[in-house]
Amino acid sequence: MTQFHIDQDITRAETLPSSFYRDETVFDRIKENIFEKTWQWIGDSNSIIPLSKQVYPFTLLDNYLTEPMLLVRDETDRIKCFSNVCTHRGNIIIHNPDKVNNLKCMYHGRRYNLDGTFKSMPEFKEAIDFPRPCDSLHEFELRNWGGHLFVGLDTKFDFSEVFQILNERVGFLPIKEFKLDKSRNKDYLINCHWALYCDNYLEGFHIPFVHDDLNAVLDYGSYKTEIYDHVNLQIGYSEGGEETFDLPIGHPDYGKFVAAYYYWIFPNLMLNFYPWGLSINIVKPINKNKTKVSFITYVYDESKLCTGAGALLDKVEREDEFVVEGVQSGLQSKYYRTGRFSPTREKGVHHFHSLLASYLK
């Protein structure tokens, strides 16, 4: 089994080799070792499951993890996440969002309470040692931050550490008041390995060379990256203070002209905060040569849309696609194996590669 190593000294470290992006076996290992061990954003509770006794079925990373799941808001307004697979014969239980009193499988009539526990089943009176705990629905870990829901299959780290990092800088924002704008949501299909897209996102090094419009509103010289265990943060500052956050006294960046906070959460989630609101980017692997990236938009101050660092997001995305697809092609060369990191500009990429190597051991 191929092992990867990233030197923790960035001044000496080499990037992951091209074989990481080309090897089908490695791509398959990533699913089990990384995506099944980390957290995924589902949506915001007000949009997908606003009322008690509501259910919301969904598939986690369809065409990759493809795990059928079910959100349930019970009579007491608690939200939980269960397997959407009947414990009798494996049928999907709920097919559409609905308001229900209990969960019923249409195949043979097995019922579950809204807390996922087994309730009843016809024709099973003679079954010995029934029901057992495994006849109830499997419950997944679920976390809630400002109404945004995150789920994990078999997680290796506590998501509360992510909330603490987010709250440090964007906790002053009224996240629950941000409104989903479906008209601005968009999916992009990109001909590249999913990790290449993250590589590109995790450094501002390319901004002056690739993004003329974005470079015009950001102060490249003061662009900053902060590293945490499973998160890193890029801070984009503005030269003149136009279209920046109104930061409260006591904020870590109080007195500075911050145009954007770019949070990346391992392995594939970006939360981009702008003065107008939040752009969520989810990087969804399809195969080792193709990726879907979903942009989800939450607006807080509509008057600031299309201005500052949060403007022209589609143009910036197209420019990024051109670059990462070029790298995808270049990595097929037998004459390229690995590269080096810029110690000043590629700390985020080094962090990402270190996590990938660690999780794949």
Contacts in CASP RR format, 6 or more apart in sequence:
PFRMAT RR
TARGET T0000
AUTHOR 0000-0000-0000
METHOD contacts of the structure
MODEL  1
MTQFHIDQDITRAETLPSSFYRDETVFDRIKENIFEKTWQWIGDSNSIIP
LSKQVYPFTLLDNYLTEPMLLVRDETDRIKCFSNVCTHRGNIIIHNPDKV
NNLKCMYHGRRYNLDGTFKSMPEFKEAIDFPRPCDSLHEFELRNWGGHLF
VGLDTKFDFSEVFQILNERVGFLPIKEFKLDKSRNKDYLINCHWALYCDN
YLEGFHIPFVHDDLNAVLDYGSYKTEIYDHVNLQIGYSEGGEETFDLPIG
HPDYGKFVAAYYYWIFPNLMLNFYPWGLSINIVKPINKNKTKVSFITYVY
DESKLCTGAGALLDKVEREDEFVVEGVQSGLQSKYYRTGRFSPTREKGVH
HFHSLLASYLK
1 29 0 8 1.000
2 19 0 8 1.000
2 23 0 8 1.000
2 25 0 8 1.000
2 26 0 8 1.000
3 357 0 8 1.000
3 360 0 8 1.000
3 361 0 8 1.000
4 16 0 8 1.000
4 17 0 8 1.000
4 20 0 8 1.000
4 356 0 8 1.000
4 357 0 8 1.000
4 360 0 8 1.000
5 357 0 8 1.000
6 13 0 8 1.000
6 14 0 8 1.000
6 15 0 8 1.000
6 16 0 8 1.000
6 350 0 8 1.000
6 353 0 8 1.000
6 354 0 8 1.000
6 357 0 8 1.000
7 13 0 8 1.000
7 14 0 8 1.000
8 354 0 8 1.000
10 341 0 8 1.000
10 343 0 8 1.000
10 346 0 8 1.000
10 347 0 8 1.000
10 350 0 8 1.000
11 343 0 8 1.000
13 340 0 8 1.000
13 341 0 8 1.000
13 350 0 8 1.000
13 353 0 8 1.000
14 338 0 8 1.000
14 339 0 8 1.000
14 340 0 8 1.000
14 341 0 8 1.000
15 338 0 8 1.000
15 339 0 8 1.000
15 340 0 8 1.000
15 341 0 8 1.000
15 349 0 8 1.000
15 353 0 8 1.000
16 195 0 8 1.000
16 338 0 8 1.000
16 353 0 8 1.000
16 356 0 8 1.000
16 357 0 8 1.000
17 337 0 8 1.000
17 338 0 8 1.000
18 331 0 8 1.000
18 332 0 8 1.000
18 333 0 8 1.000
18 336 0 8 1.000
18 337 0 8 1.000
18 338 0 8 1.000
19 26 0 8 1.000
19 337 0 8 1.000
20 26 0 8 1.000
20 195 0 8 1.000
20 356 0 8 1.000
21 193 0 8 1.000
21 195 0 8 1.000
21 196 0 8 1.000
21 288 0 8 1.000
21 328 0 8 1.000
21 331 0 8 1.000
22 288 0 8 1.000
22 331 0 8 1.000
22 332 0 8 1.000
23 288 0 8 1.000
24 288 0 8 1.000
26 360 0 8 1.000
27 193 0 8 1.000
27 285 0 8 1.000
27 287 0 8 1.000
27 288 0 8 1.000
29 360 0 8 1.000
30 285 0 8 1.000
30 356 0 8 1.000
30 360 0 8 1.000
31 64 0 8 1.000
31 65 0 8 1.000
31 285 0 8 1.000
33 359 0 8 1.000
33 360 0 8 1.000
34 267 0 8 1.000
34 356 0 8 1.000
34 359 0 8 1.000
34 360 0 8 1.000
35 61 0 8 1.000
35 64 0 8 1.000
35 65 0 8 1.000
35 267 0 8 1.000
35 268 0 8 1.000
35 285 0 8 1.000
36 65 0 8 1.000
36 153 0 8 1.000
36 154 0 8 1.000
37 153 0 8 1.000
37 154 0 8 1.000
37 155 0 8 1.000
37 156 0 8 1.000
37 359 0 8 1.000
38 152 0 8 1.000
38 155 0 8 1.000
38 156 0 8 1.000
38 157 0 8 1.000
38 230 0 8 1.000
38 266 0 8 1.000
38 267 0 8 1.000
39 143 0 8 1.000
39 150 0 8 1.000
39 151 0 8 1.000
39 152 0 8 1.000
39 155 0 8 1.000
39 159 0 8 1.000
39 162 0 8 1.000
39 265 0 8 1.000
39 269 0 8 1.000
40 60 0 8 1.000
40 61 0 8 1.000
40 150 0 8 1.000
40 151 0 8 1.000
40 152 0 8 1.000
40 268 0 8 1.000
40 269 0 8 1.000
40 282 0 8 1.000
41 148 0 8 1.000
41 149 0 8 1.000
41 150 0 8 1.000
41 269 0 8 1.000
41 280 0 8 1.000
41 282 0 8 1.000
42 48 0 8 1.000
42 58 0 8 1.000
42 60 0 8 1.000
42 71 0 8 1.000
42 81 0 8 1.000
42 149 0 8 1.000
42 150 0 8 1.000
42 151 0 8 1.000
43 148 0 8 1.000
43 149 0 8 1.000
43 296 0 8 1.000
44 146 0 8 1.000
44 147 0 8 1.000
44 148 0 8 1.000
44 149 0 8 1.000
44 180 0 8 1.000
44 298 0 8 1.000
45 73 0 8 1.000
45 79 0 8 1.000
45 144 0 8 1.000
45 147 0 8 1.000
45 148 0 8 1.000
45 149 0 8 1.000
46 147 0 8 1.000
46 176 0 8 1.000
47 180 0 8 1.000
48 56 0 8 1.000
48 71 0 8 1.000
48 97 0 8 1.000
48 149 0 8 1.000
49 55 0 8 1.000
49 56 0 8 1.000
49 71 0 8 1.000
49 72 0 8 1.000
49 73 0 8 1.000
49 79 0 8 1.000
49 97 0 8 1.000
50 73 0 8 1.000
51 73 0 8 1.000
51 99 0 8 1.000
52 73 0 8 1.000
52 74 0 8 1.000
52 75 0 8 1.000
52 76 0 8 1.000
52 77 0 8 1.000
53 73 0 8 1.000
53 74 0 8 1.000
53 75 0 8 1.000
53 99 0 8 1.000
53 100 0 8 1.000
53 101 0 8 1.000
53 114 0 8 1.000
54 72 0 8 1.000
54 73 0 8 1.000
54 97 0 8 1.000
54 98 0 8 1.000
54 99 0 8 1.000
54 100 0 8 1.000
55 70 0 8 1.000
55 71 0 8 1.000
55 72 0 8 1.000
55 73 0 8 1.000
55 94 0 8 1.000
55 97 0 8 1.000
55 98 0 8 1.000
55 99 0 8 1.000
55 100 0 8 1.000
55 103 0 8 1.000
56 70 0 8 1.000
56 71 0 8 1.000
56 72 0 8 1.000
56 97 0 8 1.000
57 68 0 8 1.000
57 69 0 8 1.000
57 70 0 8 1.000
57 71 0 8 1.000
57 84 0 8 1.000
57 92 0 8 1.000
57 93 0 8 1.000
57 94 0 8 1.000
57 95 0 8 1.000
57 96 0 8 1.000
57 97 0 8 1.000
58 69 0 8 1.000
58 70 0 8 1.000
58 71 0 8 1.000
59 66 0 8 1.000
59 67 0 8 1.000
59 68 0 8 1.000
59 69 0 8 1.000
60 66 0 8 1.000
60 67 0 8 1.000
60 68 0 8 1.000
60 69 0 8 1.000
60 151 0 8 1.000
60 153 0 8 1.000
61 67 0 8 1.000
61 284 0 8 1.000
61 285 0 8 1.000
63 284 0 8 1.000
63 286 0 8 1.000
64 284 0 8 1.000
64 285 0 8 1.000
64 286 0 8 1.000
65 153 0 8 1.000
67 83 0 8 1.000
67 153 0 8 1.000
68 83 0 8 1.000
68 84 0 8 1.000
68 85 0 8 1.000
68 92 0 8 1.000
69 81 0 8 1.000
69 82 0 8 1.000
69 83 0 8 1.000
69 84 0 8 1.000
69 140 0 8 1.000
69 151 0 8 1.000
70 81 0 8 1.000
70 82 0 8 1.000
70 83 0 8 1.000
70 84 0 8 1.000
70 93 0 8 1.000
70 94 0 8 1.000
70 103 0 8 1.000
70 137 0 8 1.000
71 79 0 8 1.000
71 80 0 8 1.000
71 81 0 8 1.000
71 149 0 8 1.000
72 79 0 8 1.000
72 80 0 8 1.000
72 81 0 8 1.000
72 82 0 8 1.000
72 103 0 8 1.000
72 114 0 8 1.000
72 115 0 8 1.000
72 116 0 8 1.000
73 79 0 8 1.000
74 80 0 8 1.000
74 114 0 8 1.000
74 115 0 8 1.000
75 114 0 8 1.000
79 142 0 8 1.000
79 144 0 8 1.000
79 149 0 8 1.000
80 115 0 8 1.000
80 116 0 8 1.000
80 139 0 8 1.000
80 142 0 8 1.000
81 139 0 8 1.000
81 140 0 8 1.000
81 141 0 8 1.000
81 142 0 8 1.000
81 149 0 8 1.000
81 151 0 8 1.000
82 116 0 8 1.000
82 137 0 8 1.000
82 138 0 8 1.000
82 139 0 8 1.000
82 140 0 8 1.000
83 137 0 8 1.000
83 138 0 8 1.000
83 139 0 8 1.000
83 140 0 8 1.000
84 92 0 8 1.000
84 93 0 8 1.000
84 94 0 8 1.000
85 91 0 8 1.000
85 92 0 8 1.000
85 93 0 8 1.000
85 137 0 8 1.000
86 92 0 8 1.000
86 93 0 8 1.000
86 105 0 8 1.000
86 107 0 8 1.000
86 110 0 8 1.000
87 110 0 8 1.000
87 118 0 8 1.000
87 134 0 8 1.000
87 135 0 8 1.000
87 136 0 8 1.000
87 137 0 8 1.000
88 105 0 8 1.000
88 107 0 8 1.000
88 108 0 8 1.000
88 110 0 8 1.000
88 121 0 8 1.000
88 135 0 8 1.000
89 107 0 8 1.000
89 108 0 8 1.000
91 105 0 8 1.000
91 106 0 8 1.000
91 107 0 8 1.000
93 103 0 8 1.000
93 104 0 8 1.000
93 105 0 8 1.000
93 112 0 8 1.000
94 100 0 8 1.000
94 103 0 8 1.000
100 114 0 8 1.000
101 114 0 8 1.000
102 111 0 8 1.000
102 112 0 8 1.000
102 113 0 8 1.000
102 114 0 8 1.000
102 119 0 8 1.000
103 111 0 8 1.000
103 112 0 8 1.000
103 113 0 8 1.000
103 114 0 8 1.000
103 116 0 8 1.000
103 137 0 8 1.000
104 110 0 8 1.000
104 111 0 8 1.000
104 112 0 8 1.000
105 111 0 8 1.000
108 121 0 8 1.000
108 122 0 8 1.000
108 123 0 8 1.000
109 121 0 8 1.000
109 122 0 8 1.000
110 118 0 8 1.000
110 120 0 8 1.000
110 121 0 8 1.000
111 118 0 8 1.000
111 119 0 8 1.000
111 120 0 8 1.000
111 121 0 8 1.000
112 118 0 8 1.000
112 119 0 8 1.000
112 136 0 8 1.000
112 137 0 8 1.000
113 119 0 8 1.000
116 136 0 8 1.000
116 137 0 8 1.000
116 139 0 8 1.000
117 136 0 8 1.000
117 137 0 8 1.000
118 131 0 8 1.000
118 135 0 8 1.000
118 136 0 8 1.000
121 131 0 8 1.000
121 135 0 8 1.000
124 130 0 8 1.000
140 151 0 8 1.000
140 152 0 8 1.000
140 153 0 8 1.000
141 151 0 8 1.000
141 152 0 8 1.000
141 155 0 8 1.000
141 159 0 8 1.000
142 149 0 8 1.000
142 150 0 8 1.000
142 151 0 8 1.000
142 152 0 8 1.000
143 149 0 8 1.000
143 150 0 8 1.000
143 151 0 8 1.000
143 159 0 8 1.000
143 160 0 8 1.000
143 163 0 8 1.000
144 150 0 8 1.000
145 162 0 8 1.000
145 163 0 8 1.000
145 166 0 8 1.000
145 175 0 8 1.000
146 175 0 8 1.000
146 176 0 8 1.000
147 175 0 8 1.000
147 176 0 8 1.000
148 175 0 8 1.000
150 159 0 8 1.000
156 359 0 8 1.000
157 229 0 8 1.000
157 230 0 8 1.000
161 228 0 8 1.000
161 229 0 8 1.000
161 230 0 8 1.000
161 231 0 8 1.000
162 230 0 8 1.000
162 231 0 8 1.000
162 265 0 8 1.000
165 228 0 8 1.000
165 231 0 8 1.000
165 233 0 8 1.000
165 263 0 8 1.000
166 263 0 8 1.000
166 271 0 8 1.000
168 252 0 8 1.000
169 233 0 8 1.000
169 251 0 8 1.000
169 252 0 8 1.000
169 253 0 8 1.000
169 261 0 8 1.000
170 261 0 8 1.000
170 273 0 8 1.000
172 247 0 8 1.000
172 248 0 8 1.000
172 251 0 8 1.000
173 273 0 8 1.000
173 277 0 8 1.000
173 300 0 8 1.000
174 300 0 8 1.000
175 278 0 8 1.000
177 300 0 8 1.000
178 277 0 8 1.000
178 278 0 8 1.000
178 298 0 8 1.000
178 299 0 8 1.000
178 300 0 8 1.000
179 298 0 8 1.000
179 299 0 8 1.000
179 300 0 8 1.000
180 296 0 8 1.000
180 297 0 8 1.000
180 298 0 8 1.000
181 297 0 8 1.000
181 298 0 8 1.000
181 299 0 8 1.000
184 295 0 8 1.000
184 297 0 8 1.000
184 299 0 8 1.000
185 294 0 8 1.000
185 295 0 8 1.000
185 296 0 8 1.000
185 297 0 8 1.000
186 294 0 8 1.000
186 295 0 8 1.000
186 314 0 8 1.000
187 292 0 8 1.000
187 293 0 8 1.000
187 294 0 8 1.000
187 295 0 8 1.000
188 292 0 8 1.000
188 293 0 8 1.000
188 294 0 8 1.000
188 295 0 8 1.000
188 317 0 8 1.000
188 321 0 8 1.000
189 286 0 8 1.000
189 290 0 8 1.000
189 291 0 8 1.000
189 292 0 8 1.000
190 197 0 8 1.000
190 290 0 8 1.000
190 291 0 8 1.000
190 292 0 8 1.000
190 293 0 8 1.000
190 321 0 8 1.000
190 324 0 8 1.000
190 325 0 8 1.000
191 289 0 8 1.000
191 290 0 8 1.000
191 325 0 8 1.000
191 328 0 8 1.000
192 289 0 8 1.000
192 290 0 8 1.000
192 291 0 8 1.000
192 324 0 8 1.000
192 325 0 8 1.000
192 326 0 8 1.000
192 327 0 8 1.000
192 328 0 8 1.000
193 285 0 8 1.000
193 288 0 8 1.000
193 289 0 8 1.000
193 291 0 8 1.000
193 328 0 8 1.000
193 331 0 8 1.000
194 268 0 8 1.000
194 283 0 8 1.000
194 284 0 8 1.000
194 285 0 8 1.000
194 291 0 8 1.000
195 352 0 8 1.000
195 356 0 8 1.000
196 324 0 8 1.000
196 327 0 8 1.000
196 328 0 8 1.000
196 331 0 8 1.000
197 283 0 8 1.000
197 291 0 8 1.000
197 293 0 8 1.000
197 320 0 8 1.000
197 324 0 8 1.000
198 264 0 8 1.000
198 267 0 8 1.000
198 268 0 8 1.000
198 283 0 8 1.000
198 352 0 8 1.000
199 324 0 8 1.000
199 327 0 8 1.000
199 349 0 8 1.000
199 352 0 8 1.000
200 206 0 8 1.000
200 320 0 8 1.000
200 323 0 8 1.000
200 324 0 8 1.000
200 327 0 8 1.000
201 262 0 8 1.000
201 264 0 8 1.000
201 270 0 8 1.000
201 281 0 8 1.000
201 320 0 8 1.000
202 225 0 8 1.000
202 232 0 8 1.000
202 234 0 8 1.000
202 264 0 8 1.000
202 346 0 8 1.000
202 348 0 8 1.000
202 349 0 8 1.000
202 351 0 8 1.000
202 352 0 8 1.000
203 225 0 8 1.000
203 342 0 8 1.000
203 345 0 8 1.000
203 346 0 8 1.000
203 348 0 8 1.000
203 349 0 8 1.000
204 220 0 8 1.000
204 223 0 8 1.000
204 225 0 8 1.000
204 234 0 8 1.000
204 345 0 8 1.000
205 342 0 8 1.000
205 345 0 8 1.000
205 346 0 8 1.000
206 323 0 8 1.000
207 214 0 8 1.000
207 215 0 8 1.000
207 218 0 8 1.000
207 220 0 8 1.000
207 223 0 8 1.000
208 215 0 8 1.000
208 220 0 8 1.000
210 319 0 8 1.000
210 320 0 8 1.000
210 323 0 8 1.000
211 316 0 8 1.000
211 319 0 8 1.000
213 311 0 8 1.000
213 312 0 8 1.000
213 315 0 8 1.000
213 316 0 8 1.000
214 309 0 8 1.000
214 312 0 8 1.000
214 316 0 8 1.000
217 238 0 8 1.000
217 239 0 8 1.000
217 243 0 8 1.000
217 259 0 8 1.000
217 308 0 8 1.000
217 309 0 8 1.000
217 311 0 8 1.000
218 236 0 8 1.000
218 237 0 8 1.000
218 238 0 8 1.000
218 259 0 8 1.000
218 260 0 8 1.000
218 309 0 8 1.000
219 236 0 8 1.000
219 237 0 8 1.000
219 238 0 8 1.000
219 239 0 8 1.000
219 257 0 8 1.000
222 236 0 8 1.000
222 237 0 8 1.000
223 234 0 8 1.000
223 235 0 8 1.000
223 236 0 8 1.000
223 237 0 8 1.000
224 234 0 8 1.000
224 235 0 8 1.000
224 236 0 8 1.000
224 237 0 8 1.000
225 232 0 8 1.000
225 233 0 8 1.000
225 234 0 8 1.000
225 235 0 8 1.000
225 347 0 8 1.000
225 348 0 8 1.000
226 232 0 8 1.000
226 233 0 8 1.000
226 234 0 8 1.000
226 235 0 8 1.000
227 347 0 8 1.000
227 348 0 8 1.000
227 351 0 8 1.000
230 265 0 8 1.000
230 266 0 8 1.000
230 355 0 8 1.000
231 263 0 8 1.000
231 264 0 8 1.000
231 265 0 8 1.000
231 266 0 8 1.000
232 263 0 8 1.000
232 264 0 8 1.000
232 347 0 8 1.000
232 348 0 8 1.000
232 351 0 8 1.000
232 352 0 8 1.000
233 261 0 8 1.000
233 262 0 8 1.000
233 263 0 8 1.000
233 264 0 8 1.000
234 261 0 8 1.000
234 262 0 8 1.000
234 264 0 8 1.000
234 348 0 8 1.000
235 253 0 8 1.000
235 258 0 8 1.000
235 260 0 8 1.000
235 261 0 8 1.000
235 262 0 8 1.000
236 258 0 8 1.000
236 259 0 8 1.000
236 260 0 8 1.000
236 261 0 8 1.000
236 262 0 8 1.000
236 309 0 8 1.000
237 256 0 8 1.000
237 257 0 8 1.000
237 258 0 8 1.000
237 259 0 8 1.000
238 244 0 8 1.000
238 257 0 8 1.000
238 258 0 8 1.000
238 259 0 8 1.000
238 308 0 8 1.000
238 309 0 8 1.000
239 257 0 8 1.000
240 257 0 8 1.000
241 257 0 8 1.000
241 259 0 8 1.000
242 307 0 8 1.000
242 308 0 8 1.000
243 259 0 8 1.000
243 275 0 8 1.000
243 304 0 8 1.000
243 307 0 8 1.000
243 308 0 8 1.000
243 309 0 8 1.000
244 257 0 8 1.000
244 258 0 8 1.000
244 259 0 8 1.000
244 275 0 8 1.000
245 253 0 8 1.000
245 258 0 8 1.000
245 259 0 8 1.000
245 261 0 8 1.000
245 275 0 8 1.000
246 275 0 8 1.000
247 253 0 8 1.000
247 254 0 8 1.000
247 255 0 8 1.000
247 256 0 8 1.000
247 258 0 8 1.000
248 254 0 8 1.000
259 274 0 8 1.000
259 275 0 8 1.000
259 308 0 8 1.000
259 309 0 8 1.000
259 310 0 8 1.000
260 272 0 8 1.000
260 273 0 8 1.000
260 274 0 8 1.000
260 309 0 8 1.000
260 310 0 8 1.000
261 272 0 8 1.000
261 273 0 8 1.000
262 270 0 8 1.000
262 272 0 8 1.000
262 273 0 8 1.000
263 270 0 8 1.000
263 271 0 8 1.000
263 272 0 8 1.000
263 273 0 8 1.000
264 270 0 8 1.000
264 348 0 8 1.000
264 352 0 8 1.000
265 271 0 8 1.000
266 352 0 8 1.000
266 355 0 8 1.000
267 355 0 8 1.000
267 356 0 8 1.000
268 282 0 8 1.000
268 283 0 8 1.000
268 284 0 8 1.000
268 285 0 8 1.000
269 280 0 8 1.000
269 281 0 8 1.000
269 282 0 8 1.000
269 283 0 8 1.000
270 280 0 8 1.000
270 281 0 8 1.000
270 282 0 8 1.000
270 283 0 8 1.000
271 278 0 8 1.000
271 280 0 8 1.000
272 278 0 8 1.000
272 279 0 8 1.000
272 280 0 8 1.000
272 281 0 8 1.000
272 310 0 8 1.000
274 304 0 8 1.000
274 308 0 8 1.000
274 309 0 8 1.000
274 310 0 8 1.000
275 301 0 8 1.000
275 304 0 8 1.000
275 308 0 8 1.000
276 299 0 8 1.000
276 300 0 8 1.000
276 301 0 8 1.000
276 302 0 8 1.000
276 303 0 8 1.000
276 304 0 8 1.000
276 305 0 8 1.000
276 307 0 8 1.000
276 310 0 8 1.000
277 298 0 8 1.000
277 299 0 8 1.000
277 300 0 8 1.000
277 301 0 8 1.000
278 297 0 8 1.000
278 298 0 8 1.000
278 300 0 8 1.000
279 295 0 8 1.000
279 296 0 8 1.000
279 297 0 8 1.000
279 298 0 8 1.000
279 310 0 8 1.000
279 313 0 8 1.000
280 294 0 8 1.000
280 295 0 8 1.000
280 296 0 8 1.000
280 297 0 8 1.000
280 298 0 8 1.000
281 293 0 8 1.000
281 294 0 8 1.000
281 295 0 8 1.000
281 296 0 8 1.000
282 293 0 8 1.000
282 294 0 8 1.000
282 296 0 8 1.000
283 291 0 8 1.000
283 293 0 8 1.000
284 291 0 8 1.000
284 292 0 8 1.000
284 293 0 8 1.000
284 294 0 8 1.000
285 291 0 8 1.000
286 292 0 8 1.000
289 328 0 8 1.000
293 317 0 8 1.000
295 313 0 8 1.000
295 317 0 8 1.000
299 305 0 8 1.000
305 311 0 8 1.000
306 312 0 8 1.000
330 336 0 8 1.000
341 347 0 8 1.000
341 349 0 8 1.000
341 350 0 8 1.000
END
